[in-house]
C-alpha cells in the first residue's frame, strides 16, 4: 500500500491541478512572481546552484529583480498551505496507520553576521569525531513515511527554531497541530489506529510522550547507549512499614548483567542487515529530576513516564560494517511480537527522510540562496516544500527520461530527481494561473558615487532567553 494506491481511484492530473490552484490562492502578495518561481524550480534542468539562475528558465517570465522582490516582500498564507498539504493523499503503513517522522535540518549561514535568529547547528565532518557547530537556521520538519524502503516522503510541516525556543516544546506543539489538521482533513478519524511518531536520538522522547499524552499518538525514539532506566517498584511485603520506594531495579543499557529476561524476542531474516534480533522489556521509565525542562514542573512528585525498551541487534550493515546495537523506547507498554517487529522496522523508515533532505538541498537548492532576512528564508522554505509536493503528485504522470548510463527504473519507482526531470513535459498540461508580466523599464538604482547610509546591525549567534531578547530590543530602540 503506497501513496500511488490511494490516488488510483481519482485522476492524478486533477489532484495536481487542484493543488497548483490552491498554491496560487495561498500567495497573497507578489503571487504571480512566487508561483513562477516555483515552476522554474520544478522545470530547470540540473540542480539549483544559485537563486538568480532560476530567472533564466522559460517558465519564469520576469526579471531577476522581481525574483528577489517576491522573496523579500511577498506574502504567503502558511496556514492555508499547511491545510492543503494535509488534505493530500498520505502514505500509510501495512496496517493502515499513519507514520510521521520528525527531524531537524540546518540551513547553514556561517558568514551572515547581519542575519538574526541564527543558532549553532551541529554538523558532521568527514572524519570520526570531527563534528562542528556552525551558525545557521535550524528547521524542524514533519513528514509522513512510506511503508517500503524508498527515497520519497510527504512533508507536512516545517518551522524554524528560534534562539529562545525550547526544542521539545516547539516539536510537541508542531506535532499537535499536524495531528489536528489531519483530523480536520479526515485523514484520521475516531477508531483508527494511533499515529506513530518516530524521532531520533536528538529528542527527549520520554518528555515528548508526556507532552503529547492526550493525543492519539505513539512515540518511538532512539536512545543513547549510556542511558539508565528503572523498573516499577516491587510490592512491599505485608506488614512492612516505611516509605514506599519510587522505583525498582536499574536497567543499564551498557551493563547486560542488569538485563532480566526480555518479555518479547523476535528474530527476522533481512536482505540488507542479515539476522535482526529484537528484545523488548516493558514498564521501564527514566529517573526525572527538577532541573532543566522539569525545573518549572508544579509542586509534587514528578511523573512516571513508563514505556517499552527495545534492543535491536543486526549481523551487519551495508558495506560489511560492524554495527552497534540500537536502543529504542516506545511510549506504550506490554508490546507484542507484532508490535516489536513493526516498531523497529518503522524506525528504519525514518532514515528515508534523509533522502528528502538531500533532494531539497542538493537538487532543489533549499540552502542555495544567500538571504539576509529570516522571514524571506521561511518563505523560500515553503516554496521548496510546495515544489516537492508537486513532485510527489506527479509520480504516476511523468515519463522516465533516463540518461544512457542510468538503469531503467521499475514502474512506479522513479526517484524525485527523475520525476523532476520529466516535469517540464507535464507542466504544459497543468493550470497556469499566474498573469503575464507588465512591460516596464529598469529602475534608476543608487546614484553613482553615493554611499549606503543604512547600516545593518550584526546579530549574535546562539540561544538566549525571552527576557534577554526583550531587553536587547528595548536597548536597540533607545536613542
C-alpha positions in Angstrom: 0.0 0.0 0.0 1.5 3.3 -1.0 0.5 6.8 -1.9 0.0 5.7 -5.5 -2.6 3.2 -4.5 -4.6 5.8 -2.6 -4.8 8.2 -5.6 -5.6 5.4 -8.1 -9.3 6.0 -7.8 -9.0 9.7 -8.8 -7.3 11.4 -11.7 -3.7 12.2 -10.6 -3.6 15.2 -13.0 -6.8 16.6 -11.5 -5.2 16.3 -8.0 -2.0 18.0 -9.2 -4.0 20.8 -10.9 -6.1 21.3 -7.8 -3.0 21.7 -5.6 -1.5 24.2 -8.0 -4.6 26.3 -7.8 -4.6 26.1 -4.0 -0.9 27.1 -4.0 -1.7 30.2 -6.1 -4.5 31.1 -3.7 -2.1 30.9 -0.8 0.1 33.6 -2.4 -1.3 36.9 -1.0 1.3 39.4 -2.3 3.7 39.0 -5.4 1.8 35.8 -6.1 2.5 35.7 -9.8 6.2 36.0 -9.2 6.3 33.4 -6.4 4.2 31.0 -8.4 6.5 31.3 -11.5 9.5 30.9 -9.2 8.1 27.5 -8.1 7.6 26.5 -11.7 11.1 27.5 -12.5 12.3 25.4 -9.6 10.5 22.4 -11.0 11.4 22.7 -14.6 15.0 23.8 -14.5 17.5 21.3 -15.8 20.0 20.1 -13.3 20.5 21.1 -9.6 19.8 24.6 -8.5 23.2 26.2 -7.6 22.2 29.9 -7.4 18.8 31.6 -6.9 19.3 34.1 -9.8 19.7 31.4 -12.4 16.1 30.5 -11.9 15.1 33.8 -13.6 16.6 32.4 -16.9 14.1 29.5 -17.0 11.4 29.9 -19.7 8.8 29.3 -17.1 10.0 32.4 -15.2 8.8 35.3 -17.4 10.0 38.1 -15.1 13.5 39.5 -14.3 15.8 38.7 -11.5 14.8 41.8 -9.6 11.2 40.6 -9.4 12.6 37.3 -8.1 14.3 38.8 -5.1 11.5 41.3 -4.6 9.0 38.4 -4.4 11.0 36.6 -1.8 11.7 39.7 0.3 8.4 41.5 0.0 5.9 38.8 -0.9 3.3 37.2 1.4 2.4 33.6 1.8 -0.6 32.2 3.8 1.3 29.4 5.5 -1.7 28.2 7.4 -3.7 27.7 4.2 -0.8 25.9 2.6 -0.5 23.6 5.6 -4.1 22.7 5.3 -3.7 22.0 1.6 -0.7 19.6 2.3 -2.7 17.8 5.0 -5.6 17.2 2.5 -3.4 15.3 0.1 -3.3 11.5 0.0 -0.9 10.2 2.6 1.2 7.0 2.6 0.2 4.5 5.2 1.7 1.5 6.8 0.6 -2.0 6.1 -1.9 -1.9 8.9 -3.3 1.4 7.7 -1.8 3.7 10.3 -0.1 7.0 9.6 3.7 7.1 10.5 5.2 10.5 10.9 8.9 11.3 11.2 10.2 14.4 13.0 13.7 15.7 12.4 15.7 18.9 12.3 17.8 20.0 9.3 20.0 23.1 9.2 20.4 25.9 6.8 24.0 26.9 7.5 24.8 30.6 7.4 28.2 31.0 8.9 29.2 34.3 7.3 25.8 36.1 7.6 26.6 38.3 10.5 23.7 40.6 9.8 21.1 37.8 9.7 19.2 37.5 13.0 18.0 34.4 14.9 20.9 32.2 14.0 21.8 29.2 16.2 24.9 27.0 16.5 23.9 24.0 14.3 25.6 20.6 14.8 27.2 19.3 11.6 29.2 16.2 11.0 32.6 16.3 9.5 34.3 13.7 7.2 36.4 12.2 9.9 35.4 10.4 13.1 34.8 12.8 15.9 35.1 15.9 13.7 31.7 17.3 14.3 31.4 21.1 14.3 29.0 23.7 15.5 28.3 26.2 12.6 25.9 29.2 12.8 22.7 28.7 10.8 18.9 28.4 10.9 17.6 25.1 12.1 14.3 23.9 10.7 12.1 21.2 12.3 10.3 19.1 9.6 7.4 16.7 10.0 6.9 14.2 7.2 4.7 11.1 6.5 6.7 7.9 5.8 6.0 5.2 3.3 5.9 1.5 4.3 8.7 0.4 2.0 12.3 1.5 1.5 12.1 4.4 -0.8 13.5 7.9 -1.4 10.0 9.6 -1.0 8.4 11.1 2.0 5.4 13.5 2.2 6.4 16.8 4.0 3.5 18.1 6.1 5.1 20.9 8.1 8.3 22.9 8.7 9.1 25.5 11.3 12.3 27.5 12.1 13.6 27.1 15.6 14.4 30.4 17.2 17.1 31.2 19.8 14.5 31.5 22.6 12.7 28.3 21.8 12.5 25.1 23.8 13.0 22.5 21.0 11.0 19.7 22.7 8.1 22.1 23.5 8.1 23.5 20.0 8.2 20.0 18.5 5.3 18.9 20.7 3.2 21.9 19.5 4.2 21.2 15.9 3.1 17.6 16.1 -0.1 18.5 17.9 -1.1 21.0 15.1 -0.2 18.4 12.4 -2.4 15.8 14.0 -5.2 18.3 14.4 -5.0 19.2 10.7 -5.1 15.5 9.8 -8.3 15.2 11.8 -9.9 18.2 10.1 -8.9 16.7 6.7 -10.4 13.4 7.8 -7.1 11.6 7.3 -7.5 10.3 10.9 -10.9 9.6 12.4 -12.0 8.2 15.7 -11.5 4.4 15.8 -8.4 4.5 13.6 -5.1 3.2 14.8 -2.9 5.7 16.7 -0.5 7.8 14.7 3.1 6.6 15.2 5.7 9.5 15.6 9.3 8.5 15.1 12.2 10.6 16.3 16.0 10.1 16.5 18.3 10.3 19.5 18.5 14.1 19.5 15.0 14.3 21.1 13.9 13.6 24.6 11.3 11.1 23.6 10.0 10.5 27.1 9.2 14.2 27.6 7.7 14.4 24.2 5.5 11.5 25.0 4.4 13.2 28.2 3.5 16.4 26.4 1.5 14.5 23.8 -0.2 12.0 26.1 -3.6 13.5 25.4 -3.4 12.8 21.6 -4.0 9.5 19.8 -0.3 9.1 19.0 2.5 6.7 19.9 6.1 7.9 20.3 9.1 5.9 19.2 12.6 7.2 19.5 16.2 6.1 19.7 18.1 6.5 23.0 21.8 6.8 23.7 23.6 3.6 24.7 24.6 5.0 28.1 21.1 5.6 29.4 19.7 4.1 32.6 16.1 3.2 33.1 14.1 1.8 36.0 11.5 -0.9 36.5 8.4 -0.3 38.7 9.0 -0.7 42.4 8.3 -4.2 43.8 5.3 -4.5 46.1 6.1 -4.2 49.8 5.8 -7.3 52.0 2.7 -7.5 54.1 3.2 -5.6 57.4 6.3 -3.7 56.4 6.2 0.0 57.3 8.0 2.9 55.9 8.1 4.9 52.7 7.2 3.0 49.6 10.1 3.1 47.1 9.6 5.2 44.0 11.4 3.0 41.6 12.6 -0.6 41.2 15.7 -2.2 39.8 18.0 -0.5 37.4 18.3 -1.3 33.7 21.6 -0.1 32.4 22.0 -0.2 28.7 25.7 -0.7 28.9 25.6 -3.4 31.6 24.0 -6.6 30.3 24.0 -8.1 33.9 21.2 -5.7 34.8 19.0 -7.0 32.0 16.4 -9.6 33.1 14.9 -12.0 30.6 13.1 -10.0 27.9 9.4 -10.1 27.7 9.4 -10.4 23.9 12.1 -11.6 21.5 11.8 -11.6 17.7 14.2 -12.9 15.1 13.8 -11.7 11.5 15.9 -12.5 8.4 16.6 -9.4 6.3 18.3 -8.9 3.0 20.3 -5.8 3.9 21.2 -6.5 7.6 21.3 -10.2 7.9 19.6 -11.6 11.1 17.8 -8.9 13.1 17.2 -9.8 16.7 14.9 -7.5 18.7 14.4 -7.9 22.5 11.8 -5.9 24.4 11.3 -5.0 28.1 8.1 -3.3 29.3 7.3 -0.8 32.0 10.6 1.0 32.1 10.8 4.7 32.9 13.6 7.2 33.3 14.6 9.0 36.5 13.4 12.6 36.4 14.9 15.4 38.5 13.9 19.0 39.0 16.3 20.7 36.6 16.4 21.7 33.0 13.0 21.1 31.4 11.4 19.8 34.7 12.6 22.7 36.9 9.2 24.5 36.5 7.0 21.5 37.0 4.2 22.1 39.5 4.8 21.1 43.1 4.5 17.4 43.9 6.1 14.3 42.6 7.4 14.2 39.1 5.5 12.0 36.7 6.5 8.4 35.9 6.7 8.0 32.1 6.7 4.3 31.5 7.2 2.6 28.2 8.9 -0.3 26.4 12.6 -0.5 25.7 13.7 -2.4 22.5 17.2 -3.6 21.9 17.9 -4.2 18.2 20.9 -6.1 17.0 21.8 -7.0 13.4 24.6 -9.0 11.8 26.0 -6.3 9.5 25.3 -3.1 7.8 25.6 -2.4 4.0 29.3 -2.5 3.3 30.1 -5.2 5.9 30.4 -2.7 8.7 30.3 -3.9 12.3 27.1 -2.5 13.6 26.4 -1.2 17.1 23.1 -2.2 18.8 20.2 0.3 18.7 18.1 1.2 21.7 14.5 2.3 21.1 11.9 3.5 23.5 8.1 3.2 22.8 5.5 5.1 24.7 3.3 2.1 25.3 3.8 -0.9 27.5 3.2 -4.6 27.0 4.4 -4.8 23.4 3.5 -7.9 21.5 5.7 -9.7 19.0 4.0 -8.0 16.1 4.4 -4.6 17.8 8.2 -5.1 18.2 8.7 -6.0 14.6 6.5 -3.2 13.4 8.3 -0.7 15.6 11.9 -1.4 14.7 11.0 -1.6 11.0 9.2 1.8 11.3 12.3 3.3 12.9 14.4 2.2 9.9 12.0 4.0 7.6 12.8 7.2 9.4 16.1 7.4 7.5 14.1 7.9 4.3 13.7 11.5 5.5 17.4 11.9 4.9 16.8 11.3 1.2 14.2 14.1 1.2 16.7 16.5 2.9 19.3 15.6 0.3 16.8 16.2 -2.5 15.7 19.6 -1.4 19.2 20.7 -0.6 21.3 19.3 -3.5 18.7 19.4 -6.3 16.1 22.0 -5.4 18.6 24.3 -3.8 16.9 24.9 -0.5 20.0 26.3 1.1 21.5 27.9 -2.0 20.1 31.5 -1.6 22.1 33.9 0.5 19.1 35.6 2.1 19.6 38.0 4.9 16.1 38.2 6.4 14.8 35.1 8.2 11.2 35.7 7.0 12.4 35.5 3.4 14.2 32.3 4.3 10.9 30.9 5.7 9.0 32.0 2.6 11.6 30.3 0.3 11.4 27.1 2.5 7.7 26.8 2.0 8.1 27.4 -1.8 10.5 24.5 -1.9 8.1 22.3 0.1 5.3 23.2 -2.3 7.6 22.3 -5.3 8.4 18.9 -3.6 4.7 18.2 -3.0 4.0 18.7 -6.7 6.8 16.2 -7.5 5.0 13.7 -5.2 1.7 14.2 -7.0 3.4 13.9 -10.4 4.9 10.5 -9.7 2.3 8.5 -11.8 2.2 11.1 -14.6 5.8 11.7 -15.8 7.9 9.6 -18.1 11.3 8.2 -17.2 13.8 10.4 -19.1 16.8 8.4 -18.0 20.4 9.1 -19.2 22.1 6.5 -21.4 24.3 5.4 -18.5 21.4 5.0 -16.0 19.5 1.9 -15.3 15.8 1.8 -16.2 13.6 2.4 -13.2 10.8 0.0 -12.3 7.2 1.1 -12.8 6.2 3.4 -10.0 9.7 3.6 -8.6 11.0 6.8 -10.1 13.2 8.9 -7.8 12.3 12.5 -7.0 15.2 13.7 -9.3 13.9 11.7 -12.2 10.3 12.9 -11.7 11.6 16.5 -11.7 13.5 15.7 -15.0 10.2 14.9 -16.7 8.1 17.6 -15.0 8.6 20.1 -17.8 6.7 17.9 -20.3 3.8 17.7 -17.8 3.9 21.4 -17.0 2.1 22.4 -20.2 -0.9 20.3 -19.2 -1.3 21.9 -15.8 -3.1 25.2 -14.9 -1.1 28.4 -15.2 -2.9 30.9 -13.0 0.0 33.4 -12.9 -0.7 36.5 -15.0 1.7 37.7 -17.7 4.2 40.4 -16.5 3.8 44.0 -17.5 6.5 45.7 -19.5 8.5 48.2 -17.6 11.9 49.8 -17.6 14.6 49.1 -15.1 14.8 51.4 -12.0 17.4 54.1 -11.7 19.2 52.3 -8.8 21.5 54.1 -6.4 23.2 57.2 -7.8 26.8 56.8 -8.9 29.2 57.7 -6.1 26.6 57.7 -3.3 27.2 55.6 -0.2 24.8 53.3 1.6 23.8 55.2 4.7 21.5 52.4 6.1 23.9 50.3 8.0 22.8 46.9 9.1 23.3 45.6 12.6 25.3 42.5 13.5 23.3 39.9 15.4 24.8 37.5 18.0 24.7 33.8 17.4 23.3 31.3 20.0 20.4 30.7 22.3 19.1 33.3 24.7 16.1 33.6 26.9 13.0 35.6 26.1 13.9 38.1 28.8 17.3 38.8 27.2 15.7 39.2 23.8 13.2 41.7 25.2 15.9 43.8 26.9 18.1 43.7 23.7 15.2 45.0 21.6 14.5 47.8 24.2 18.1 48.9 24.2 18.1 48.9 20.4 15.1 51.2 20.3 16.5 53.6 22.8 18.1 56.6 21.0 
